[in-house]
Amino acid sequence: MKLEFACGLRLASIAMLVVALSGCLRLSAPPVSGSLAGNLFWSGEVRLSGDVVLEPQARLTIAPGTRVLFETPRAGQDLQTEHPYFSGSELIVKGALVAEGTAAEPITFAASDPQAPAGSWGAINIEGSPEVRFRHCRFIQADSAVHS
């Protein structure tokens, strides 16, 4: 009887420890790819893979301090589906995009590889969008950063 109680207590303690530590673990979300629709909100770190299209009726709001990271192509990999003119991933904006950081928490658009050279990702391409706002944003390692 005492042995069962001790094991049960130990298992309960381990379970509580796992639950407590699970909040400390940060699992990365899969990269965003393809077409985006609806009302979207990005914060934290968001990775883009290939050409990502914000559809005409979509609205994307990016929170201050967010890092939007564009995947760079690996040897022999082609990430361009929408615009074959730029290397790496791109964000093609046909809907509304609001990216308003602050002086203390700018929004950063950069290559996923911090050591990648300039031109490692394409651009944020604006195509007939009804609204695009950038405030306190940093563009690093892009081919043309914002293209309209």
DSSP file with accessible surface (Angstrom, degrees, kcal/mol):
  #  RESIDUE AA STRUCTURE BP1 BP2  ACC     N-H-->O    O-->H-N    N-H-->O    O-->H-N    TCO  KAPPA ALPHA  PHI   PSI    X-CA   Y-CA   Z-CA
    1    1 A M     >        0   0  182      0, 0.0     4,-2.0     0, 0.0     5,-0.2   0.000 360.0 360.0 360.0 -43.9    0.0    0.0    0.0
    2    2 A K  H  >  +     0   0  186      1,-0.2     4,-2.4     2,-0.2     5,-0.2   0.884 360.0  53.8 -65.1 -37.0    2.8    2.4    0.9
    3    3 A L  H  > S+     0   0  132      2,-0.2     4,-2.4     1,-0.2     5,-0.2   0.931 108.2  49.1 -63.5 -43.4    4.6    1.7   -2.4
    4    4 A E  H  > S+     0   0  144      2,-0.2     4,-2.7     1,-0.2     5,-0.2   0.919 111.5  49.7 -63.1 -41.9    1.5    2.4   -4.4
    5    5 A F  H  X S+     0   0  149     -4,-2.0     4,-2.6     2,-0.2     5,-0.2   0.938 111.0  49.2 -63.8 -42.3    1.0    5.7   -2.6
    6    6 A A  H  X S+     0   0   37     -4,-2.4     4,-2.4     1,-0.2    -2,-0.2   0.925 113.3  46.2 -65.1 -43.5    4.6    6.7   -3.1
    7    7 A C  H  X S+     0   0   54     -4,-2.4     4,-2.7     2,-0.2    -1,-0.2   0.923 113.0  49.9 -65.1 -42.8    4.5    5.9   -6.9
    8    8 A G  H  X S+     0   0   39     -4,-2.7     4,-2.3    -5,-0.2    -2,-0.2   0.911 111.7  48.3 -62.9 -40.1    1.2    7.8   -7.3
    9    9 A L  H  X S+     0   0   97     -4,-2.6     4,-2.4    -5,-0.2    -2,-0.2   0.925 111.7  49.8 -65.7 -42.2    2.6   10.8   -5.5
   10   10 A R  H  X S+     0   0  163     -4,-2.4     4,-2.5    -5,-0.2    -2,-0.2   0.923 111.1  48.6 -62.7 -45.6    5.7   10.7   -7.6
   11   11 A L  H  X S+     0   0  120     -4,-2.7     4,-2.6     1,-0.2    -1,-0.2   0.913 111.4  50.1 -62.1 -41.0    3.6   10.5  -10.9
   12   12 A A  H  X S+     0   0   50     -4,-2.3     4,-2.4    -5,-0.2    -2,-0.2   0.917 111.0  49.5 -64.2 -40.2    1.4   13.4   -9.7
   13   13 A S  H  X S+     0   0   59     -4,-2.4     4,-2.2     2,-0.2    -2,-0.2   0.919 111.8  48.0 -64.9 -42.8    4.5   15.5   -9.0
   14   14 A I  H  X S+     0   0   94     -4,-2.5     4,-2.6     2,-0.2    -2,-0.2   0.930 110.7  51.6 -63.9 -43.0    6.0   14.7  -12.4
   15   15 A A  H  X S+     0   0   53     -4,-2.6     4,-2.3     1,-0.2    -2,-0.2   0.926 110.5  48.0 -61.0 -43.2    2.7   15.6  -14.1
   16   16 A M  H  X S+     0   0  131     -4,-2.4     4,-2.5     1,-0.2    -1,-0.2   0.908 111.4  51.1 -65.6 -37.5    2.5   18.9  -12.3
   17   17 A L  H  X S+     0   0  103     -4,-2.2     4,-2.7     2,-0.2     5,-0.2   0.929 109.6  49.6 -64.9 -43.4    6.2   19.7  -13.2
   18   18 A V  H  X S+     0   0   92     -4,-2.6     4,-1.8     2,-0.2    -2,-0.2   0.931 112.3  47.8 -61.8 -44.6    5.5   18.9  -16.9
   19   19 A V  H  X S+     0   0  104     -4,-2.3     4,-0.7    -5,-0.2    -2,-0.2   0.936 113.1  48.6 -62.5 -43.5    2.5   21.1  -16.9
   20   20 A A  H >< S+     0   0   69     -4,-2.5     3,-0.6     1,-0.2     4,-0.3   0.919 114.8  44.3 -64.5 -41.4    4.4   23.9  -15.2
   21   21 A L  H >X S+     0   0   91     -4,-2.7     3,-1.5     1,-0.2     4,-1.0   0.751  95.5  76.1 -77.1 -22.2    7.4   23.7  -17.6
   22   22 A S  H 3< S+     0   0   68     -4,-1.8     3,-0.4     1,-0.3    -1,-0.2   0.839  89.9  58.4 -62.0 -27.7    5.2   23.4  -20.7
   23   23 A G  T << S+     0   0   69     -4,-0.7    -1,-0.3    -3,-0.6    -2,-0.2   0.759 102.8  54.6 -71.1 -19.7    4.6   27.2  -20.5
   24   24 A C  T <4 S+     0   0  102     -3,-1.5     2,-0.3    -4,-0.3    -1,-0.2   0.711  90.8  88.5 -84.7 -22.8    8.3   27.8  -20.7
   25   25 A L     <  -     0   0  124     -4,-1.0     2,-0.6    -3,-0.4     0, 0.0  -0.585  64.3-155.7 -79.0 138.4    8.8   25.8  -23.9
   26   26 A R        -     0   0  193     -2,-0.3     2,-0.5     2,-0.0    -3,-0.1  -0.918   5.9-164.2-117.5 105.7    8.3   27.7  -27.1
   27   27 A L        -     0   0  157     -2,-0.6     2,-0.3     1,-0.0    -2,-0.0  -0.760  22.0-125.3 -87.0 131.8    7.4   25.6  -30.0
   28   28 A S        -     0   0  102     -2,-0.5    -1,-0.0     1,-0.1    -2,-0.0  -0.579  21.3-125.5 -80.6 139.7    7.9   27.3  -33.3
   29   29 A A        -     0   0   76     -2,-0.3    18,-0.1    16,-0.2     3,-0.1  -0.428  34.3 -94.5 -76.0 154.2    4.9   27.5  -35.6
   30   30 A P        -     0   0  111      0, 0.0    17,-0.2     0, 0.0    -1,-0.1  -0.324  54.8 -86.6 -65.2 153.9    5.2   26.1  -39.2
   31   31 A P        -     0   0   54      0, 0.0     2,-0.3     0, 0.0    17,-0.2  -0.276  41.4-112.9 -61.5 149.1    6.0   28.7  -41.8
   32   32 A V  B     +a   48   0A  36     15,-3.6    17,-2.9    -3,-0.1     2,-0.3  -0.654  48.8 161.1 -79.5 136.3    3.2   30.7  -43.4
   33   33 A S        +     0   0   76     -2,-0.3    19,-0.1    15,-0.2    17,-0.1  -0.961  33.0  17.5-150.9 164.8    2.8   29.9  -47.1
   34   34 A G  S    S-     0   0   39     17,-0.5    19,-2.4    15,-0.4     2,-0.3  -0.399 101.7 -10.6  78.2-144.3    0.3   30.1  -49.9
   35   35 A S  E     -e   53   0B  80     17,-0.2     2,-0.4    -2,-0.1    19,-0.2  -0.735  56.1-153.1 -99.9 143.0   -2.8   32.4  -49.9
   36   36 A L  E     +e   54   0B  24     17,-3.2    19,-2.5    -2,-0.3     2,-0.3  -0.946  18.0 172.9-116.7 133.6   -4.0   34.3  -46.8
   37   37 A A        +     0   0   72     -2,-0.4    21,-0.1    17,-0.2     2,-0.1  -0.890  38.8  25.3-134.2 162.2   -7.7   35.3  -46.4
   38   38 A G  S    S-     0   0   41     -2,-0.3    21,-2.4     2,-0.1     2,-0.6  -0.311 103.6 -33.4  86.0-168.0   -9.8   36.9  -43.6
   39   39 A N  E     -i   59   0C 139     19,-0.2     2,-0.3    -2,-0.1    21,-0.2  -0.846  68.9-173.9 -93.0 119.7   -8.7   39.1  -40.7
   40   40 A L  E     -i   60   0C  48     19,-3.4    21,-2.4    -2,-0.6     2,-0.4  -0.877  15.7-166.1-119.8 148.0   -5.2   38.1  -39.6
   41   41 A F  E     -i   61   0C 132     -2,-0.3     2,-0.4    19,-0.2    21,-0.2  -0.993   7.2-166.8-134.7 122.9   -3.0   39.3  -36.7
   42   42 A W  E     +i   62   0C  23     19,-2.5    21,-2.8    -2,-0.4     2,-0.3  -0.917  16.3 155.8-110.7 140.2    0.7   38.5  -36.5
   43   43 A S        +     0   0   67     -2,-0.4     2,-0.4    19,-0.2    22,-0.1  -0.961  50.5  16.4-151.2 165.4    2.8   38.9  -33.4
   44   44 A G  S    S-     0   0   38     -2,-0.3    23,-2.9    20,-0.3     2,-0.5  -0.581 118.6 -15.3  75.5-124.8    6.1   37.5  -32.1
   45   45 A E  E     - b   0  67A  83     -2,-0.4     2,-0.4    21,-0.2   -16,-0.2  -0.973  63.3-176.8-120.5 126.8    8.0   35.7  -34.8
   46   46 A V  E     - b   0  68A  16     21,-2.8    23,-3.3    -2,-0.5     2,-0.4  -0.990   9.6-156.8-124.8 127.5    6.4   34.8  -38.1
   47   47 A R  E     - b   0  69A  85     -2,-0.4   -15,-3.6   -17,-0.2     2,-0.4  -0.893   4.2-155.7-106.8 136.4    8.2   32.9  -40.9
   48   48 A L  E     -ab  32  70A   0     21,-3.1    23,-2.8    -2,-0.4     2,-0.5  -0.910   2.9-162.8-111.1 136.2    7.2   33.0  -44.5
   49   49 A S        -     0   0   32    -17,-2.9   -15,-0.4    -2,-0.4    23,-0.1  -0.970  58.6 -27.1-120.5 116.5    8.0   30.3  -47.0
   50   50 A G  S    S-     0   0    9     -2,-0.5    40,-1.0    21,-0.2     2,-0.6  -0.275 113.4 -21.2  77.7-167.1    7.8   31.0  -50.7
   51   51 A D  E     - f   0  90B   5     28,-0.9     2,-0.5    38,-0.2   -17,-0.5  -0.700  65.6-162.6 -80.7 117.4    5.6   33.7  -52.1
   52   52 A V  E     - f   0  91B   0     38,-2.8    40,-3.3    -2,-0.6     2,-0.5  -0.896   4.5-153.5-104.6 126.9    2.8   34.4  -49.7
   53   53 A V  E     -ef  35  92B   6    -19,-2.4   -17,-3.2    -2,-0.5     2,-0.8  -0.898   8.6-153.1-108.9 121.1   -0.3   36.2  -51.1
   54   54 A L  E     -ef  36  93B   0     38,-3.2    40,-2.3    -2,-0.5    41,-0.8  -0.834  33.5-129.9 -87.1 107.7   -2.6   38.4  -49.0
   55   55 A E    >   -     0   0   62    -19,-2.5     3,-2.0    -2,-0.8    41,-0.2  -0.127  19.9-101.5 -63.7 158.8   -5.8   38.1  -50.9
   56   56 A P  T 3  S+     0   0   64      0, 0.0    40,-0.1     0, 0.0    -1,-0.1   0.801 120.5  42.7 -54.1 -35.9   -7.9   41.2  -51.9
   57   57 A Q  T 3  S+     0   0  181     38,-0.1     2,-0.1     2,-0.0   -20,-0.1   0.463  96.5 103.1 -91.4   1.0  -10.5   40.9  -49.2
   58   58 A A    <   -     0   0    4     -3,-2.0    38,-2.5   -22,-0.2     2,-0.4  -0.430  53.8-157.6 -84.8 156.7   -8.0   40.0  -46.5
   59   59 A R  E     -ij  39  96C  80    -21,-2.4   -19,-3.4    36,-0.2     2,-0.5  -0.983   6.1-168.2-135.3 123.4   -6.6   42.4  -43.7
   60   60 A L  E     -ij  40  97C   0     36,-2.8    38,-2.8    -2,-0.4     2,-0.5  -0.957   1.8-171.8-116.1 123.5   -3.3   41.7  -42.0
   61   61 A T  E     -ij  41  98C  46    -21,-2.4   -19,-2.5    -2,-0.5     2,-0.5  -0.967   8.2-157.9-112.7 130.2   -2.3   43.6  -38.9
   62   62 A I  E     -ij  42  99C   3     36,-2.8    38,-0.8    -2,-0.5   -19,-0.2  -0.941  16.2-131.4-112.7 126.0    1.2   43.2  -37.6
   63   63 A A    >   -     0   0   13    -21,-2.8     3,-1.7    -2,-0.5    38,-0.1  -0.340  32.4 -89.1 -74.5 151.7    1.9   44.0  -33.9
   64   64 A P  T 3  S+     0   0   53      0, 0.0   -20,-0.3     0, 0.0    -1,-0.1  -0.270 113.7  26.0 -55.4 142.5    4.7   46.1  -32.7
   65   65 A G  T 3  S+     0   0   34     40,-1.3    42,-0.1     1,-0.3     2,-0.1   0.376  87.6 143.0  83.9  -4.2    7.9   44.1  -32.0
   66   66 A T    <   -     0   0    1     -3,-1.7    42,-2.4    39,-0.2     2,-0.6  -0.409  41.4-147.9 -71.1 144.1    7.0   41.4  -34.5
   67   67 A R  E     -bc  45 108A 101    -23,-2.9   -21,-2.8    40,-0.2     2,-0.7  -0.968   7.9-164.7-113.3 115.4    9.7   39.8  -36.5
   68   68 A V  E     -bc  46 109A   0     40,-3.3    42,-2.4    -2,-0.6     2,-0.5  -0.914  12.4-164.9-100.7 114.8    8.6   38.7  -40.0
   69   69 A L  E     -bc  47 110A   4    -23,-3.3   -21,-3.1    -2,-0.7     2,-0.5  -0.903   8.1-151.6-111.0 127.3   11.3   36.3  -41.4
   70   70 A F  E     -bc  48 111A   0     40,-2.8    42,-2.6    -2,-0.5    43,-0.4  -0.833  22.1-122.1 -99.0 124.2   11.5   35.4  -45.0
   71   71 A E        -     0   0   31    -23,-2.8    18,-1.8    -2,-0.5   -21,-0.2  -0.358  22.3-139.7 -63.8 143.0   12.9   32.0  -45.9
   72   72 A T        -     0   0   29     16,-0.2    49,-0.1    49,-0.1     2,-0.1  -0.769  27.6 -99.2-101.1 148.5   15.9   32.0  -48.2
   73   73 A P        -     0   0   49      0, 0.0     2,-0.2     0, 0.0     3,-0.1  -0.411  31.1-141.0 -69.7 141.8   16.3   29.4  -50.9
   74   74 A R    >   -     0   0  164      1,-0.2     3,-2.8    -2,-0.1     0, 0.0  -0.542  50.8 -59.7 -88.9 167.7   18.6   26.5  -50.2
   75   75 A A  T 3  S+     0   0  112      1,-0.3    -1,-0.2    -2,-0.2     3,-0.1  -0.206 127.3   3.6 -51.4 124.6   20.8   25.1  -53.0
   76   76 A G  T 3  S+     0   0   92      1,-0.2     2,-0.4    -3,-0.1    -1,-0.3   0.427 101.3 127.5  79.2   0.3   18.5   24.0  -55.9
   77   77 A Q    <   -     0   0   61     -3,-2.8     2,-0.6     2,-0.0    -1,-0.2  -0.716  45.7-155.8 -94.7 138.9   15.3   25.2  -54.2
   78   78 A D        +     0   0  111     -2,-0.4     9,-0.0     1,-0.1    -3,-0.0  -0.946  17.6 171.2-114.1 112.2   12.9   27.5  -56.0
   79   79 A L        +     0   0   11     -2,-0.6   -28,-0.9   -29,-0.1     2,-0.6   0.489  49.0 101.7 -95.3  -5.7   10.7   29.6  -53.6
   80   80 A Q        +     0   0   49    -30,-0.2     9,-0.1     1,-0.2     7,-0.0  -0.702  26.1 142.1 -88.5 122.7    9.2   31.8  -56.3
   81   81 A T  S    S+     0   0  114     -2,-0.6    -1,-0.2     2,-0.1    -2,-0.0   0.608  79.6  29.0-121.1 -33.9    5.7   31.0  -57.4
   82   82 A E  S    S+     0   0   81      1,-0.3    -2,-0.1     8,-0.0   -32,-0.0   0.856 129.7  26.0 -97.8 -45.7    4.1   34.4  -57.9
   83   83 A H    >   -     0   0   27      3,-0.1     3,-0.8     1,-0.1    -1,-0.3  -0.929  57.5-172.8-124.7 106.9    7.0   36.6  -58.9
   84   84 A P  T 3  S+     0   0   88      0, 0.0    -4,-0.1     0, 0.0    -1,-0.1   0.367  72.4  81.9 -80.9  10.2   10.0   34.9  -60.5
   85   85 A Y  T 3  S+     0   0  185      2,-0.1     2,-0.4     1,-0.0    -5,-0.0   0.663  85.3  54.6 -89.9 -19.1   12.0   38.2  -60.4
   86   86 A F  S <  S-     0   0   21     -3,-0.8    36,-0.2     2,-0.1     2,-0.2  -0.902  78.0-124.0-118.0 149.3   13.2   38.1  -56.8
   87   87 A S  S    S+     0   0   47     -2,-0.4    56,-0.2    32,-0.3    35,-0.1  -0.489  73.7  10.3 -84.0 158.8   15.1   35.4  -54.9
   88   88 A G  S    S-     0   0    0     33,-0.2   -16,-0.2    -2,-0.2    33,-0.2  -0.121 105.4 -27.8  72.3-169.9   13.7   34.0  -51.7
   89   89 A S        -     0   0    0    -18,-1.8    33,-1.9    31,-0.3     2,-0.3  -0.354  56.5-170.1 -80.8 159.8   10.3   34.5  -50.2
   90   90 A E  E     -f   51   0B   0    -40,-1.0   -38,-2.8   -11,-0.2     2,-0.5  -0.964  22.8-132.3-143.2 161.5    8.0   37.5  -50.7
   91   91 A L  E     -fg  52 124B   0     32,-1.9    34,-2.8    -2,-0.3     2,-0.6  -0.981  20.9-161.2-116.2 115.9    4.8   38.9  -49.3
   92   92 A I  E     -fg  53 125B   0    -40,-3.3   -38,-3.2    -2,-0.5     2,-0.7  -0.898   8.9-155.8-101.5 116.4    2.4   39.9  -52.1
   93   93 A V  E     +fg  54 126B   0     32,-3.9    34,-3.0    -2,-0.6    36,-0.3  -0.845  37.4 145.4-104.3 110.3   -0.2   42.3  -50.8
   94   94 A K  S    S+     0   0   53    -40,-2.3   -39,-0.2    -2,-0.7    -1,-0.2   0.539  72.3  48.9-109.7 -19.0   -3.5   42.6  -52.6
   95   95 A G  S    S-     0   0    0    -41,-0.8    36,-0.4    34,-0.2     2,-0.4  -0.055 108.3 -57.1 -98.8-155.3   -5.5   43.2  -49.4
   96   96 A A  E     -j   59   0C   7    -38,-2.5   -36,-2.8   -41,-0.2     2,-0.4  -0.738  46.8-171.1 -95.6 137.5   -5.0   45.6  -46.5
   97   97 A L  E     -jk  60 132C   0     34,-2.3    36,-2.3    -2,-0.4     2,-0.5  -0.992   6.8-176.4-130.8 123.9   -1.7   45.6  -44.5
   98   98 A V  E     +jk  61 133C   7    -38,-2.8   -36,-2.8    -2,-0.4     2,-0.5  -0.956   9.1 168.0-122.0 109.4   -1.2   47.6  -41.3
   99   99 A A  E     +jk  62 134C   0     34,-3.2    36,-2.2    -2,-0.5     2,-0.6  -0.838  10.4 160.8-122.4  88.2    2.3   47.3  -39.9
  100  100 A E  E     + k   0 135C  52    -38,-0.8    36,-0.2    -2,-0.5    34,-0.1  -0.880   7.4 169.9-118.3 100.0    2.7   49.9  -37.3
  101  101 A G        -     0   0    5     34,-3.3     2,-0.3    -2,-0.6    36,-0.1  -0.129  27.6-119.9 -86.5-168.2    5.5   49.4  -34.8
  102  102 A T        -     0   0   57      3,-1.6   -37,-0.2    34,-0.2    -1,-0.1  -0.843  26.6-103.9-127.5 169.0    6.7   51.9  -32.3
  103  103 A A  S    S+     0   0   83     -2,-0.3    -1,-0.1     1,-0.2    -2,-0.0   0.902 126.1  42.2 -60.2 -38.2   10.1   53.5  -31.7
  104  104 A A  S    S+     0   0   92      1,-0.2    -1,-0.2    -3,-0.0    32,-0.0   0.786 128.5  29.2 -77.9 -29.4   10.7   51.1  -28.8
  105  105 A E  S    S-     0   0  110      2,-0.0    -3,-1.6    31,-0.0   -40,-1.3  -0.625  79.0-178.1-133.7  75.3    9.3   48.1  -30.6
  106  106 A P        -     0   0   39      0, 0.0     2,-0.4     0, 0.0    31,-0.2  -0.318  30.8-114.8 -70.1 157.8    9.8   48.4  -34.4
  107  107 A I  E     - d   0 137A   0     29,-2.1    31,-3.0    28,-0.3     2,-0.5  -0.804  32.2-150.7 -89.6 133.5    8.5   45.7  -36.7
  108  108 A T  E     -cd  67 138A   8    -42,-2.4   -40,-3.3    -2,-0.4     2,-0.5  -0.928  14.7-169.5-113.4 130.9   11.4   43.9  -38.5
  109  109 A F  E     +cd  68 139A   0     29,-3.1    31,-3.0    -2,-0.5     2,-0.3  -0.983  34.2 139.7-113.0 117.9   11.2   42.3  -41.9
  110  110 A A  E     -c   69   0A   4    -42,-2.4   -40,-2.8    -2,-0.5    31,-0.2  -0.939  54.7 -78.3-151.5 170.6   14.4   40.2  -42.5
  111  111 A A  E     -c   70   0A   2     29,-0.4   -40,-0.2    -2,-0.3    10,-0.1  -0.419  39.7-122.9 -71.2 150.3   15.8   37.0  -43.9
  112  112 A S  S    S+     0   0   26    -42,-2.6   -41,-0.1   -64,-0.1    -1,-0.1   0.780 102.6  67.5 -67.0 -24.8   15.3   33.9  -41.8
  113  113 A D  S >  S-     0   0   69    -43,-0.4     3,-2.0     1,-0.1    -2,-0.2  -0.860  73.8-157.2 -97.3 111.4   19.1   33.4  -41.8
  114  114 A P  T 3  S+     0   0  101      0, 0.0    -1,-0.1     0, 0.0    -3,-0.1   0.739  94.0  52.5 -63.4 -17.3   20.7   36.3  -39.9
  115  115 A Q  T 3  S+     0   0  164     -3,-0.1    -3,-0.0     2,-0.0    -2,-0.0   0.449  82.4 119.6 -94.9  -1.0   23.9   35.8  -41.8
  116  116 A A    <   -     0   0   13     -3,-2.0    -5,-0.1     1,-0.1     3,-0.1  -0.326  65.0-116.7 -66.1 146.8   22.3   35.9  -45.2
  117  117 A P    >   -     0   0   95      0, 0.0     3,-1.0     0, 0.0    -1,-0.1  -0.227  43.1 -71.4 -76.9 171.1   23.6   38.7  -47.5
  118  118 A A  T 3  S+     0   0   87      1,-0.2    24,-0.2     2,-0.1    25,-0.1  -0.282 120.8  36.9 -57.1 145.4   21.5   41.6  -48.9
  119  119 A G  T 3  S+     0   0   18     23,-0.5   -32,-0.3     2,-0.1    -1,-0.2   0.598  74.6 129.1  84.6  13.8   19.0   40.5  -51.5
  120  120 A S  S <  S+     0   0   13     21,-1.5     2,-0.3    -3,-1.0   -31,-0.3   0.672  73.7  30.8 -78.2 -18.4   18.2   37.2  -49.7
  121  121 A W  E    S- h   0 142B   0     20,-1.1    22,-2.3     1,-0.2    24,-0.2  -0.947  82.0-126.7-133.8 160.1   14.5   37.7  -49.8
  122  122 A G  E     -     0   0B   0    -33,-1.9    22,-2.2    -2,-0.3    21,-1.1   0.973  45.2 -86.0 -73.3 -87.4   12.4   39.6  -52.4
  123  123 A A  E     - h   0 145B   0    -34,-0.2   -32,-1.9    21,-0.2     2,-0.7  -0.974  30.7 -87.8-169.5 173.5   10.1   42.3  -51.2
  124  124 A I  E     -gh  91 146B   0     21,-3.0    23,-3.0    -2,-0.3     2,-0.6  -0.953  50.9-156.2 -98.2 109.1    6.7   43.2  -49.9
  125  125 A N  E     -gh  92 147B   4    -34,-2.8   -32,-3.9    -2,-0.7     2,-0.6  -0.840   5.4-155.3 -96.3 121.7    4.9   43.7  -53.2
  126  126 A I  E     +g   93   0B  31     21,-3.2     2,-0.5    -2,-0.6   -32,-0.2  -0.855  14.8 178.3-100.4 120.1    1.9   45.9  -53.1
  127  127 A E        -     0   0   70    -34,-3.0    21,-0.1    -2,-0.6    -2,-0.0  -0.843  69.1 -40.3-126.8  91.2   -0.6   45.2  -55.9
  128  128 A G  S    S+     0   0   79     -2,-0.5   -34,-0.1     1,-0.2    -1,-0.1   0.784  82.3 173.2  66.8  27.4   -3.7   47.3  -55.9
  129  129 A S        -     0   0   27    -36,-0.3    -1,-0.2     1,-0.1   -34,-0.2  -0.422  34.8-142.0 -69.9 141.7   -4.1   47.2  -52.2
  130  130 A P  S    S+     0   0  102      0, 0.0     2,-0.3     0, 0.0    -1,-0.1   0.746  85.5   9.4 -74.3 -21.7   -6.9   49.3  -50.7
  131  131 A E        +     0   0   55    -36,-0.4   -34,-2.3     2,-0.0     2,-0.4  -0.908  58.8 169.3-161.9 128.6   -4.7   50.2  -47.7
  132  132 A V  E     +k   97   0C  43     -2,-0.3     2,-0.4   -36,-0.2   -34,-0.2  -0.975   9.4 178.3-141.1 126.3   -1.1   49.8  -46.7
  133  133 A R  E     -k   98   0C  97    -36,-2.3   -34,-3.2    -2,-0.4     2,-0.4  -0.995   5.2-178.0-131.7 129.0    0.6   51.5  -43.7
  134  134 A F  E     +k   99   0C  66     -2,-0.4     2,-0.3   -36,-0.2   -34,-0.2  -0.989   9.4 165.4-121.3 132.7    4.1   51.1  -42.4
  135  135 A R  E     -k  100   0C 141    -36,-2.2   -34,-3.3    -2,-0.4   -28,-0.3  -0.968  68.6  -3.0-146.9 131.1    5.3   52.9  -39.3
  136  136 A H  S    S+     0   0   95     -2,-0.3   -29,-2.1     1,-0.2     2,-0.4   0.949  89.9 151.5  51.9  58.2    8.5   52.2  -37.4
  137  137 A C  E     -d  107   0A  27    -31,-0.2     2,-0.4   -36,-0.1   -29,-0.2  -0.926  35.3-151.3-119.5 144.8    9.5   49.2  -39.6
  138  138 A R  E     -d  108   0A 127    -31,-3.0   -29,-3.1    -2,-0.4     2,-0.5  -0.959   4.6-161.6-115.7 132.6   13.0   47.9  -40.4
  139  139 A F  E     +d  109   0A  68     -2,-0.4     2,-0.4   -31,-0.2   -29,-0.2  -0.967  15.9 179.7-116.7 117.8   13.7   46.1  -43.6
  140  140 A I        -     0   0   57    -31,-3.0   -29,-0.4    -2,-0.5    -2,-0.0  -0.966  58.3  -2.5-124.8 135.2   16.9   44.0  -43.6
  141  141 A Q  S    S+     0   0   29     -2,-0.4   -21,-1.5     1,-0.2   -20,-1.1   0.607  87.7 144.3  70.0  16.0   18.5   41.8  -46.3
  142  142 A A  E     -h  121   0B  20    -23,-0.2   -23,-0.5   -22,-0.2   -20,-0.2  -0.452  55.1-135.3 -84.5 160.1   15.8   42.4  -48.9
  143  143 A D  E    S-     0   0B  85    -22,-2.3   -20,-0.2   -21,-1.1   -21,-0.2   0.947 101.2 -13.0 -72.9 -51.0   16.2   42.7  -52.7
  144  144 A S  E    S-     0   0B  40    -22,-2.2     2,-1.6   -23,-0.2   -21,-0.2   0.283  78.8-151.2-136.7  10.5   13.9   45.7  -52.9
  145  145 A A  E    S+h  123   0B  26    -23,-0.7   -21,-3.0   -24,-0.2     2,-0.5  -0.271  80.1  21.4  57.3 -82.0   12.1   45.8  -49.4
  146  146 A V  E    S-h  124   0B  59     -2,-1.6     2,-0.4   -23,-0.2   -21,-0.2  -0.976  73.1-176.4-120.2 127.8    8.8   47.5  -50.5
  147  147 A H  E      h  125   0B  88    -23,-3.0   -21,-3.2    -2,-0.5    -2,-0.0  -0.986 360.0 360.0-127.7 127.4    7.8   47.3  -54.2
  148  148 A S              0   0  125     -2,-0.4   -21,-0.1   -23,-0.2   -23,-0.0  -0.986 360.0 360.0-134.7 360.0    4.7   48.9  -55.6
